[in-house]
Amino acid sequence: MILARITHAIRTQNWFAVVLEFVIVIAGVVIGFQITAGAERSAMQTRMDRAMVRLQVEVEQSAGMLAGLVDAYQGLNVSRTEAIERLLARDFENMDEDRLAAGLVAINLYPAFSPQQGVYEEIVSSGMLSSLGGDNESGERLRNALSRYQREVTFLQGQIDYMRDSGLAAPGTMDFPAVRLEYAPGTVRERRYVVDWQAAADDPELMQALLNGNNRMRATADWWEDTLEAAIALCDAIAEHTLRPCEIVTEFVE
């Protein structure tokens, strides 16, 4: 119909009508593009909003795992420090032997950390990462927090591999006769570490292995804590957009 009107206007040399029809056609095309672009932006925003909610759940779960491991490391480090001080002072009165033995034995604790990354990988592959959170300070904080968390995860995983290679090659406290394992029915793992504390204090090689292991465990604990801090910061940054508080449930680590 529009083409017929334009053809008629040209034949009658009604140039005003020709221009007007062209303007109408162009305006319709522009408006159509705008409507389509607006619908695409709305759809993309909906996808990002949904991805943000799922990402928060994913990060909360990872942070819970991290928090459980950090708690485990901190408890074992405290117990190990007390064990070292008692061995050096040869003070074995009124001690919680099971707790201190657990700290003394755990000098090669390198559990893997494999956080859920499905939502993050989906965000990256779909091209949403660069615009995640919007073009504002809040969005920039979110993207920076996400970048920091990913760096910490990669670094932690690399350090765990390195410490496994170097630490597991070194003697552990279980390699010495002063430390042994006993069957303990009714416990979670049906085992109990038993330490001959006097013999341990008299064995300089065991003490050296214990001190070296304590150093490695404290360094490893710091790396886990750094990753946990990054996960919490990311969770809080996401919560600014989802308007749901960050909820981290610590997972128990035996």
C-alpha positions in Angstrom: 0.0 0.0 0.0 2.8 2.4 0.9 4.7 1.4 -2.3 1.5 2.2 -4.4 1.2 5.6 -2.8 4.9 6.4 -3.4 4.6 5.3 -7.0 1.5 7.4 -7.5 3.2 10.4 -5.9 6.2 10.1 -8.2 4.0 9.8 -11.3 2.1 12.9 -10.3 5.4 14.6 -9.3 4.0 15.2 -5.8 7.5 15.3 -4.2 6.2 16.4 -0.8 4.1 13.2 -0.6 7.1 11.2 -1.7 9.3 12.6 1.0 6.5 12.2 3.6 6.0 8.6 2.7 9.8 7.9 3.0 9.9 9.6 6.3 7.0 7.5 7.5 8.8 4.3 6.3 12.1 5.3 7.9 10.3 6.3 11.2 8.5 2.9 11.2 11.8 1.0 10.7 13.5 3.1 13.5 10.7 2.5 15.9 10.6 -1.2 15.1 14.4 -1.4 15.8 13.9 0.4 19.1 11.1 -1.8 20.2 13.1 -4.9 19.3 16.2 -3.6 21.0 14.2 -2.7 24.1 12.7 -6.2 24.2 16.2 -7.7 23.9 17.5 -5.5 26.6 14.6 -6.4 28.8 15.1 -10.1 28.1 18.8 -9.8 28.8 18.2 -8.0 32.1 15.8 -10.7 33.1 18.4 -13.3 32.3 21.0 -11.4 34.3 18.7 -11.0 37.3 18.0 -14.7 37.4 21.6 -15.5 36.9 22.5 -13.2 39.8 20.1 -15.1 42.1 21.6 -18.4 41.1 25.1 -17.0 41.4 24.5 -15.9 45.0 23.3 -19.4 45.9 26.4 -20.9 44.3 28.8 -18.5 46.1 27.0 -19.1 49.4 27.5 -22.8 49.1 31.2 -22.3 48.3 31.7 -19.9 51.1 30.1 -22.4 53.5 32.6 -25.0 52.4 35.4 -22.6 52.8 34.2 -21.5 56.3 34.1 -25.1 57.4 37.7 -25.7 56.3 38.9 -22.5 57.8 37.4 -23.4 61.1 39.0 -26.9 60.9 42.4 -25.4 60.2 42.1 -22.8 62.9 41.2 -25.4 65.5 44.0 -27.8 64.5 46.5 -25.0 64.4 45.6 -24.0 68.0 45.9 -27.6 69.1 49.2 -28.0 67.4 50.7 -24.9 68.9 49.7 -26.1 72.3 51.2 -29.5 71.6 54.5 -27.9 70.4 54.7 -25.7 73.5 54.0 -28.7 75.8 56.6 -30.8 74.0 59.3 -28.1 74.3 58.4 -27.5 78.0 57.9 -31.2 78.6 54.7 -30.3 80.4 52.1 -33.1 79.9 49.9 -32.5 82.9 46.1 -32.0 82.5 46.3 -32.1 78.7 43.5 -33.1 76.3 45.5 -35.8 74.6 43.1 -36.6 71.8 42.7 -32.9 70.8 46.5 -32.2 70.9 47.3 -35.5 69.1 44.9 -34.5 66.2 46.7 -31.2 65.8 50.1 -32.9 66.0 49.2 -35.4 63.3 47.5 -32.9 60.9 50.6 -31.4 59.3 49.7 -32.6 55.7 46.1 -31.5 55.4 45.6 -30.5 51.8 41.9 -31.1 50.9 40.9 -30.1 47.4 38.7 -27.1 46.8 36.4 -27.6 43.8 33.7 -24.9 44.2 30.5 -25.0 42.0 31.2 -22.8 39.0 28.3 -23.7 36.7 26.5 -20.3 37.0 29.8 -18.4 36.6 30.7 -20.3 33.5 27.3 -19.7 32.1 27.6 -16.0 32.7 31.0 -15.9 31.0 29.9 -18.0 28.0 26.8 -16.0 27.4 28.7 -12.7 27.3 26.9 -11.3 30.4 30.1 -10.8 32.5 31.0 -7.4 31.1 27.6 -5.9 31.9 26.8 -7.9 35.0 25.4 -5.7 37.7 25.0 -2.7 35.4 27.1 0.3 34.3 27.4 1.9 37.7 29.6 1.8 40.9 27.6 -1.1 42.3 28.1 -3.1 39.1 31.8 -2.3 39.1 32.1 -3.5 42.7 30.3 -6.7 41.8 32.6 -7.4 38.8 35.7 -6.6 40.8 34.6 -8.8 43.7 33.9 -11.7 41.2 37.3 -11.2 39.6 39.0 -11.2 43.0 37.2 -14.4 44.1 38.2 -16.2 40.9 41.8 -15.2 41.3 41.8 -16.4 44.9 40.2 -19.7 43.9 42.8 -20.3 41.2 45.7 -19.3 43.5 44.4 -21.6 46.3 44.1 -24.5 44.0 47.6 -24.0 42.7 49.0 -23.7 46.2 47.3 -26.9 47.3 48.8 -28.8 44.4 52.3 -27.3 45.2 52.0 -28.1 48.9 50.9 -31.6 48.2 53.9 -32.2 46.0 56.4 -30.7 48.5 54.6 -31.4 51.8 53.7 -35.0 51.2 57.3 -35.8 50.3 58.4 -34.6 53.8 58.1 -36.9 56.8 54.8 -36.7 58.7 54.5 -37.2 62.4 52.9 -40.6 61.8 56.2 -41.7 60.3 57.8 -41.8 63.8 57.4 -44.5 66.4 56.2 -42.1 69.1 52.9 -41.6 67.2 50.6 -44.5 66.3 47.0 -45.2 65.3 44.6 -47.3 67.4 41.2 -48.8 66.7 38.5 -46.8 68.5 35.0 -48.2 68.0 32.2 -45.8 68.3 34.1 -42.8 67.0 33.3 -41.3 63.6 36.2 -42.9 61.8 36.8 -45.7 64.4 40.4 -44.5 65.0 42.3 -42.7 67.6 45.8 -41.2 67.5 48.0 -42.1 70.4 51.2 -40.2 71.2 54.0 -41.1 73.5 54.6 -37.5 74.5 57.9 -38.1 76.3 59.3 -40.1 73.4 58.1 -37.4 71.0 59.8 -34.7 73.0 63.1 -36.7 73.0 63.0 -37.2 69.2 64.6 -34.1 67.4 63.6 -35.4 64.0 60.0 -35.7 64.9 60.1 -32.2 66.4 61.7 -30.8 63.2 59.0 -32.5 61.1 56.3 -31.1 63.4 57.7 -27.5 63.2 58.0 -27.7 59.4 54.5 -29.1 59.1 53.1 -26.4 61.4 54.6 -23.7 59.2 53.1 -25.3 56.1 49.7 -25.6 57.7 49.6 -22.0 58.9 50.5 -20.8 55.4 47.8 -23.0 53.9 45.3 -21.7 56.5 46.0 -18.1 55.4 45.3 -19.0 51.8 42.0 -20.6 52.7 41.1 -17.6 54.8 41.9 -15.2 51.9 39.7 -17.2 49.6 36.9 -17.2 52.2 37.1 -13.4 52.6 36.9 -13.0 48.8 33.8 -15.3 48.7 32.1 -13.3 51.4 32.9 -10.0 49.7 31.4 -11.4 46.5 28.3 -12.7 48.2 27.7 -9.2 49.8 28.3 -7.5 46.4 25.7 -9.8 44.8 23.3 -9.2 47.6 23.2 -5.5 46.7 21.5 -6.5 43.5 19.3 -9.4 44.6 18.2 -7.6 47.7 18.5 -10.9 49.6 21.0 -11.1 52.5 24.0 -13.3 52.0 23.4 -16.5 54.0 26.5 -18.7 54.6 26.0 -22.0 56.4 29.3 -23.5 57.6 29.7 -27.0 56.5 31.1 -29.3 59.2 34.6 -30.7 58.4 35.8 -33.7 60.3 
